[in-house]
């Protein structure tokens, strides 16, 4: 005799069921914020204490273009959220794809900056305290962008396969929270590294 399954109507789900994803993401964001805070404090503490060059003022250029791209990706992901909430999967896919592209441009720009710093300016993680704290802080942020890109691309592939529907909008919004977090962290990193201590 086959076991009977009882379907629980959507309206009878516990009130907290709709918020589990967001609560989980908020917990992750809080934990990651604590880690970033440690790295930011370390960068500020050691700023200007390097005994040898190069110094931030000598080698750092403000990454205006890639910063605009990353900040713009928060707008495109919001537009993607609105599209999937409205059931417009085609528009969702387009905005999601633009978010991926903007994130990749940011990573490419970061890679170009590091190439210049290492091979032209001679700044490596071992050069001085500035190099150690710079690559640690900016690298930590870049690693989070890479993780975000992996998630974005995975969802894009599922969208192209027809697996992403309007009913998945809540899950998309939870992931979008992570991407907004990455953007907010860049505001802090940009301010500390390229303006305050430069």
Buried (B, 14 or more C-beta within 10 A) or exposed (E): EEEEEEEEEEEEEEEEEEEEBEEEBBEEBEEBBEEBEEBBEBBBEBBEEBEEBBBBEEBBEEBEEBBEBBBBBBBBBBBBBBBBBEEBBEBBBBBBBBBBBBBBBBBEBBEEBBEEBBEEBEBBEEBBBBBBBBBEBBBBBBEBBBEBBEBBBEBBEEBEEEEBEBEBBBEBBBBBBBBBBBBBBBEBBBEBBBEEBB
